[in-house]
Amino acid sequence: MVCRARTPHRHDRDAGGDSGLLAAKAALREEVWTALIEAGVARFPGARNRISNFVGAEAAAGLLRGTDAWRAARTVKANPDSAQLPVRQRALQDGKTVYMAVPRLAEPDPFFLLDPDHLADPPRRAASIAGATRSARRVAVAELAPVDLVVTGCVAVGADGARLGKGGGFADLEFALAGAAGLIGPDTLVVTTVHELQVRPAGTIPTAAHDAPVDLVITPERVLDCRDRRGPRPTGGIRWAELTPEKIAAIPLLAGLPEGPS
């Protein structure tokens, strides 16, 4: 059944950078969202202008759960989108601490800390945005501990690990902030769960220097290891020159950093 949920605004409306690259990314997003909708595999709350929830998200989370990387992880940093709700749920069920970003990093303390031993609700509810407000506490970047595994959402992802988000740049900002704070190291794995229709051949995802690639791509059918062919991770922290004033103003955390505009 095709999902016809309300379409939200475009997240790339305040993006900075090369106009041609932004246009190429926008076109690929539309291509993927259309493919998910036409195949009837987009779930509530809809495909467009989101990290799309998809049929098979639970199966993909199950495959991730079977990897050595998952078994070794004790602390997981995860995106808050519906597509990765099954991943967050399983992390809590497996006794892992979960740091979940507040949507759009729109709070001074931009992460939820979910402790599996202190949840007000069962893991599935606690791992949702609504549930996290009951079971988690808000924390600043300085309060986070180093993480063993980073879970990120994608609109599209390449077989070479190149990642395309919904256009807001929040995942890349989280990565830059966590890297600068020493929470993510060179050996910290970055994984994503997606539908097969979201996977693209190597070399076809348009990327910028700030785009953080993924190491493992998990679909409902397979585990794709990109570590031997992915591009380098971005370094140097936040790229202030690529952020528009609108983006900085929308994220309280950025406005308070000393490197930012006065």
Secondary structure as UniProt FT lines:
FT   TURN            11..14
FT   HELIX           19..38
FT   TURN            39..40
FT   TURN            44..45
FT   TURN            48..49
FT   TURN            55..56
FT   HELIX           57..65
FT   HELIX           68..72
FT   STRAND          75..78
FT   HELIX           82..84
FT   HELIX           85..93
FT   TURN            94..95
FT   STRAND          97..101
FT   HELIX           103..105
FT   STRAND          111..114
FT   TURN            116..117
FT   HELIX           123..126
FT   HELIX           129..135
FT   STRAND          137..139
FT   HELIX           141..143
FT   STRAND          149..152
FT   STRAND          156..158
FT   TURN            159..160
FT   STRAND          163..164
FT   HELIX           170..180
FT   TURN            181..182
FT   TURN            186..187
FT   STRAND          189..193
FT   HELIX           196..198
FT   STRAND          199..200
FT   TURN            202..203
FT   TURN            209..210
FT   STRAND          216..218
FT   STRAND          223..225
FT   TURN            227..229
FT   HELIX           240..242
FT   HELIX           245..250
FT   HELIX           252..255
FT   TURN            258..259
//
